[in-house]
Amino acid sequence: MGVKKLRSVFMRYALCLAFTVFIVIAVNAGAYLFCVSIEAIYPLTSISAAIEREKDTLQTVRQIEESDIPYFCEYVLFTKDGRYKGGSIGWEYSATVWNTCMENGRTSGGAYLYSVVEREEEILILRYRMTAQFGNVALRSIFPSADWLLIVTILLEILLSLVVISFIFGKYLGKKIDKLLTVVHKIEQQDLDFEIQKSRLFEVDQALDALDHMRLALRQSLTRQWHDDKMRQDQLSALAHDLKTPLTIIRGNAELLFDTSLSTEQRECAEYIENSSLRMQDYVQTLIEATKLWDSYKLCMKKVNMDSLLLELKNQIDGLCAVNNISLHWDCGHYPAYITADHDLLIRMLINVLSNAVEHTPQGGEVIFEIEEHSNELSFLITDTGKGFSDEALKHATEQFFMEDDSRTSKSHYGIGLYVAASIAKKHNGKIILENSAVAGGAKVTIQISLKNLVSI
């Protein structure tokens, strides 16, 4: 099949609809004429002709009986002066019939036609509907007008045809447009390794071609960007590792100088060298952390003793708090004895967040560490009494290299700690929640990790 244009599809739809309407009208008209031919339906002309044929008999018959009245008619008998004598038309309607026919000289009124038969001593008025009628009494009682039934039937069939054809047409177009939506969705998800299937609809294929060009350009751009980033990270990582060796040598030699006899000025210089080398080592470690691809990092999952992990963590943080004159409130509630996790990454994640809390807590302040267990989730809550997170930090503090405003910025802050912590939490099927504590007045970081890997003992 060739490629179609949208206007040809619409034209086909219009022609199909017109042909369907023609078929509906033709079939129903044919059925109507067939019913007329077998006398299942009597058209108005046949009824009028039958009445004319019976008029002579009705004028001369000695007494009018209901069986003498033509099949489709109702009748009423009057005296010559207009008094009601009887008939299938009730007395309550007789005055209206007399006035219409005899007073006003009309042969029609409302939905009825009238025929007047003057007899020797009375007047017979016949009334019949101004429409074709069914020969069957039951059908005639349900559908008084065969013509209106035909018209309503045709309209309903045309409406049904319109709905069905529109549904088929809409489904056809929907399949074509779905190809566009599928491509857009894949590009949105950055799934760019696929072949675009043509729709065989010219206008849609044009849009698909444009999307395909965008897909190829985006894939090329992302591949180049990823390659450049990888190369940059590899270079930074190599440089950082190369710097560690000379820095270790410098620091080692500076420590050896303290074992010799030094003057006050020389000792001061040695201290400068040692402190500067320590600071440089921190910078190098920051570079190493920044160049790690956490998404591709493979976890070393093993059985972790929680008591041992928390003791190790507390020993490290106790010293950090003591140096900064900060009190540590350690509140470990109920927690599992063992979990399956990467021990080293778990320690690094908690130390990063706790160090960040200590760093932003003023002297004399407090850092609070809590543990909570909820069904299949273990939560570590770290709260400080510092200035808390800014609105911007609450949104972006876990992003790599995010530098916060003055409320939580220091010279040793490089936007790495919370990013690394969030990456490690994600590796453990968890997350980090940032907020400000209404009680302590400072920042509150909640680390949640999944306990679905809980080890039974």
C-alpha positions in Angstrom: 0.0 0.0 0.0 1.2 3.5 -0.8 1.5 6.6 1.3 -1.8 8.4 1.7 -2.4 12.1 2.3 -4.6 13.3 5.1 -7.0 15.0 2.7 -7.5 11.8 0.7 -8.3 10.0 3.9 -10.9 12.6 4.8 -12.3 12.5 1.3 -12.6 8.7 1.6 -14.4 9.2 4.9 -16.8 11.7 3.3 -17.5 9.4 0.3 -18.0 6.4 2.5 -20.5 8.4 4.6 -22.3 9.6 1.5 -22.5 6.1 0.0 -23.8 4.7 3.3 -26.5 7.4 3.5 -27.5 6.6 -0.1 -27.6 2.8 0.7 -29.7 3.4 3.9 -32.2 5.6 2.0 -32.4 3.2 -1.0 -32.8 0.1 1.2 -35.5 1.6 3.4 -37.3 3.1 0.4 -37.2 -0.3 -1.4 -38.5 -2.0 1.8 -41.3 0.6 2.0 -42.3 0.1 -1.7 -42.2 -3.7 -1.2 -44.6 -3.4 1.8 -46.9 -1.3 -0.3 -46.9 -3.8 -3.1 -47.9 -6.7 -0.8 -50.4 -4.4 0.9 -48.6 -4.5 4.3 -48.6 -0.7 4.1 -51.4 1.4 2.5 -50.3 4.8 1.1 -52.6 7.8 1.5 -53.7 7.7 -2.2 -54.8 4.0 -1.8 -56.9 4.9 1.2 -58.5 7.9 -0.5 -59.3 5.8 -3.6 -60.8 3.1 -1.5 -63.1 5.6 0.2 -64.2 7.0 -3.1 -65.1 3.5 -4.3 -67.2 2.9 -1.2 -69.1 6.1 -1.3 -72.0 4.9 -3.5 -72.5 1.9 -1.3 -72.4 4.0 1.8 -75.1 6.4 0.3 -77.5 3.6 -0.6 -77.1 1.1 2.2 -80.2 0.9 4.4 -78.4 1.2 7.7 -74.8 2.0 8.4 -72.9 -0.8 10.2 -69.3 -0.6 11.4 -68.4 -3.4 8.9 -69.5 -1.1 6.1 -66.9 1.5 7.0 -63.6 1.4 5.0 -60.8 -0.3 6.8 -58.7 2.7 7.8 -61.5 5.1 8.7 -63.4 6.3 11.8 -66.9 7.5 11.3 -69.7 9.6 12.9 -73.4 9.9 11.9 -75.4 13.1 12.2 -79.0 14.0 11.4 -79.5 16.6 8.7 -79.7 19.3 11.3 -76.4 18.2 12.9 -77.5 16.1 15.9 -75.2 13.3 16.9 -76.5 9.8 16.2 -73.5 7.6 16.8 -70.3 6.2 15.4 -66.7 5.2 16.3 -65.9 8.9 17.0 -67.2 9.8 20.4 -69.8 12.4 21.1 -67.3 14.7 22.8 -65.4 15.1 19.4 -68.5 15.1 17.2 -69.0 18.9 17.4 -65.5 19.5 16.2 -65.9 17.2 13.3 -69.3 18.9 12.3 -67.9 22.4 12.5 -64.8 21.4 10.5 -66.7 19.7 7.7 -70.2 21.2 7.6 -69.8 24.7 9.0 -66.4 25.5 7.6 -66.5 23.3 4.5 -63.0 21.9 5.1 -61.8 18.4 4.2 -58.8 18.4 6.6 -58.0 19.3 10.2 -54.9 18.6 12.2 -53.5 15.2 11.3 -56.8 14.0 9.7 -58.6 14.1 6.4 -62.4 14.0 6.2 -64.9 12.7 3.6 -68.6 13.6 3.8 -71.3 11.1 2.6 -74.8 12.6 2.4 -77.4 9.9 2.9 -81.2 10.3 2.5 -82.0 11.1 6.1 -78.5 11.5 7.7 -75.0 12.6 7.1 -72.0 10.2 7.4 -68.6 11.8 7.9 -65.5 9.6 7.6 -62.2 10.5 9.2 -58.7 9.0 8.4 -55.1 9.9 9.0 -53.2 12.1 6.5 -50.5 9.5 6.1 -49.7 6.0 5.0 -50.8 3.3 7.4 -50.0 -0.3 8.2 -52.5 -2.9 7.3 -51.8 -4.8 10.5 -54.0 -3.5 13.4 -51.4 -4.2 16.0 -48.7 -2.3 14.1 -51.1 0.5 13.3 -51.9 0.9 17.0 -48.2 1.2 17.8 -47.1 3.2 14.7 -50.0 5.3 13.5 -48.0 6.7 10.6 -45.9 4.4 8.4 -44.3 7.5 6.7 -43.0 8.9 10.0 -41.7 5.5 11.0 -39.8 5.3 7.7 -38.3 8.8 8.2 -37.3 8.1 11.8 -35.8 4.7 10.8 -33.7 6.3 8.1 -32.5 9.1 10.4 -31.5 6.5 13.1 -29.7 4.3 10.6 -27.8 7.3 9.2 -26.9 8.4 12.8 -25.7 4.8 13.6 -23.7 4.7 10.3 -22.1 8.0 11.2 -21.1 6.8 14.6 -19.7 3.5 13.2 -17.8 5.1 10.3 -16.4 7.9 12.6 -15.3 5.2 15.1 -13.5 3.3 12.4 -12.0 6.5 10.9 -10.9 7.7 14.4 -9.3 4.3 15.2 -7.4 4.4 11.9 -6.1 7.9 12.6 -5.4 7.0 16.2 -3.1 4.1 15.2 -1.2 6.5 13.0 -0.9 9.2 15.7 0.1 6.5 18.3 3.3 6.0 16.3 4.1 9.7 17.0 3.3 9.4 20.7 5.4 6.3 21.0 8.4 8.0 19.5 7.9 11.2 21.6 7.6 9.0 24.8 10.9 7.1 23.9 12.7 10.3 23.2 11.4 11.8 26.5 12.8 8.7 28.3 16.1 9.2 26.4 15.6 5.7 24.8 17.2 6.6 21.5 18.2 3.2 20.2 15.2 2.3 18.1 14.0 2.3 14.5 11.0 4.5 13.7 8.1 2.6 11.9 6.4 4.6 9.2 2.7 5.2 9.4 2.0 5.4 5.6 0.2 8.7 6.2 2.1 11.5 4.5 1.6 14.2 7.1 2.3 11.9 10.1 5.4 10.5 8.3 6.7 14.0 7.9 6.4 14.5 11.6 8.1 11.1 12.2 11.0 12.1 9.9 11.4 15.3 11.9 11.4 13.3 15.2 13.9 10.8 13.7 16.3 13.6 12.8 15.9 15.0 16.3 16.5 11.5 17.8 19.7 11.0 15.9 21.0 14.5 16.7 20.1 14.0 20.4 21.7 10.6 20.5 24.9 12.0 18.9 24.9 14.9 21.3 24.4 12.8 24.4 27.0 10.3 23.2 29.5 13.0 22.7 28.6 14.6 26.0 28.9 11.3 27.8 32.3 10.6 26.2 33.6 14.1 27.1 32.3 13.8 30.7 33.9 10.3 31.0 37.2 11.5 29.6 37.1 14.6 31.9 36.3 12.4 34.9 39.0 9.9 34.1 41.6 12.7 33.7 40.5 14.3 37.1 40.6 10.9 38.8 44.0 10.1 37.4 45.3 13.5 38.4 43.8 13.2 41.9 45.4 9.7 42.4 48.8 11.0 41.1 48.7 13.9 43.6 48.2 11.6 46.6 51.7 10.1 46.4 53.7 13.4 46.5 51.3 14.8 49.2 51.9 11.7 51.3 55.6 12.2 51.0 55.4 15.9 51.9 53.3 15.1 54.9 55.5 12.3 56.0 58.6 14.4 55.8 56.9 17.2 57.6 56.0 14.8 60.5 59.7 13.6 60.6 60.8 17.2 61.1 59.0 17.3 64.4 61.3 14.6 65.6 64.4 16.8 65.1 65.6 19.8 67.0 63.7 22.8 65.5 63.7 26.4 66.3 60.4 28.1 67.0 60.3 29.6 63.5 61.2 26.2 61.9 58.5 24.4 63.9 56.0 27.0 62.8 57.0 26.4 59.2 56.7 22.6 59.6 53.3 23.0 61.0 52.3 25.2 58.0 53.6 22.4 55.7 51.7 19.7 57.6 48.4 21.6 57.8 48.6 22.6 54.1 49.3 19.0 53.1 46.3 17.8 55.1 44.2 20.4 53.4 45.5 19.4 50.0 44.7 15.8 50.8 41.1 16.8 51.5 41.0 18.6 48.2 42.3 15.5 46.5 39.7 13.3 48.2 37.0 15.7 47.1 38.2 15.3 43.5 38.1 11.6 43.8 34.5 11.6 45.2 33.5 14.0 42.4 34.7 11.8 39.6 33.0 8.6 40.8 30.1 7.4 38.7 27.8 6.4 41.5 25.1 5.1 39.1 27.5 2.4 37.8 29.1 1.6 41.2 28.7 -2.0 42.2 27.7 -2.6 45.8 29.6 -5.0 48.0 26.5 -6.3 49.8 27.1 -8.4 53.0 25.7 -9.1 56.4 26.3 -6.0 58.6 26.2 -6.0 62.4 24.2 -2.9 63.3 25.7 -2.6 66.8 29.2 -2.8 65.4 28.4 -0.3 62.7 26.9 2.2 65.1 29.7 1.9 67.6 32.2 2.6 64.8 30.2 5.6 63.6 29.8 7.0 67.1 33.5 6.8 67.9 34.3 8.9 64.8 31.6 11.5 65.4 32.4 11.8 69.1 35.9 13.1 68.3 34.6 15.5 65.6 32.0 16.9 68.0 34.6 17.3 70.8 37.0 19.2 68.7 34.2 21.7 67.7 32.7 21.9 71.2 29.4 20.4 70.1 27.3 18.0 72.2 26.1 14.8 70.5 22.7 13.4 71.4 22.7 9.7 70.4 19.3 8.1 70.5 19.2 4.7 68.8 15.8 3.2 69.3 14.7 -0.2 68.0 16.6 -1.5 64.9 17.4 -4.9 63.4 20.5 -6.7 64.7 21.7 -7.4 61.1 21.0 -6.0 57.7 22.3 -6.7 54.2 24.2 -3.6 53.0 27.5 -2.2 51.8 29.2 -1.6 55.1 31.8 0.9 53.9 29.3 3.0 51.8 26.9 3.0 54.7 29.5 4.4 57.1 30.6 7.0 54.4 27.0 8.1 53.9 26.3 8.6 57.6 29.6 10.3 58.3 29.1 12.7 55.3 25.7 13.8 56.7 26.9 13.9 60.3 30.0 15.8 59.4 27.9 18.3 57.4 25.7 18.7 60.5 28.7 19.3 62.8 30.2 21.7 60.3 27.0 23.9 60.3 26.3 23.8 64.1 27.7 26.7 66.1 30.0 26.0 69.1 27.9 25.0 72.2 25.2 23.6 69.8 23.9 20.1 69.5 23.7 17.4 66.9 21.0 14.7 67.3 21.3 11.2 65.8 18.2 9.0 65.9 17.1 5.7 64.4 13.6 4.6 63.6 12.3 1.4 62.1 9.0 1.3 60.2 7.8 -2.0 58.6 10.3 -2.5 55.7 12.2 0.7 56.2 15.1 1.9 58.4 15.4 5.6 59.0 18.5 7.6 60.2 17.6 11.1 61.4 20.3 13.7 61.8 19.3 17.1 63.2 21.5 20.1 64.1 20.9 23.4 65.8 22.4 25.5 63.1 20.6 27.9 60.7 18.9 25.2 58.7 18.5 24.9 55.0 17.5 27.7 52.7 14.6 27.3 50.3 17.0 26.8 47.4 19.0 24.2 49.4 15.9 22.2 50.2 15.4 21.7 46.5 19.0 21.2 45.2 21.3 20.4 48.2 21.6 16.7 47.0 22.9 17.8 43.6 26.5 17.5 42.8 28.6 20.7 43.4 25.6 22.6 44.7 26.9 25.6 46.7 24.4 26.8 49.3 23.9 30.4 50.4 25.7 32.1 53.3 23.4 30.3 55.9 25.2 27.0 55.4 28.4 27.8 53.4 32.0 27.4 54.6 35.3 27.1 53.0 35.4 23.4 53.4 32.0 22.9 51.7 32.2 21.7 48.0 28.7 20.4 47.4 29.8 16.8 47.5 28.7 15.3 50.9 24.9 15.2 50.5 25.2 14.3 46.8 27.3 11.2 47.8 25.0 10.4 50.6 21.9 10.6 48.4 23.7 8.4 45.8 24.5 5.7 48.4 21.0 5.8 49.8 19.6 5.3 46.3 21.9 2.3 45.8 20.2 0.8 48.9 16.7 1.4 47.5 16.3 4.4 49.7 16.3 8.2 49.7 17.2 11.3 51.5 14.7 13.8 52.8 15.8 17.4 53.6 13.8 19.6 55.9 14.1 22.2 58.7 13.4 21.1 62.2 10.7 23.1 64.0 12.0 21.8 67.3 15.7 22.2 67.0 15.6 25.2 64.7 18.3 23.8 62.4 18.5 21.4 59.5 17.1 17.8 59.6 18.2 15.1 57.2 16.3 11.8 57.1 18.0 8.9 55.4 15.7 6.0 54.5 16.9 2.6 53.3 14.9 -0.5 52.5 14.8 -3.4 54.9 13.6 -5.9 52.3 17.1 -7.4 52.4 16.8 -7.9 56.2 18.9 -10.9 57.3 17.2 -13.4 59.6 19.3 -14.6 62.5 
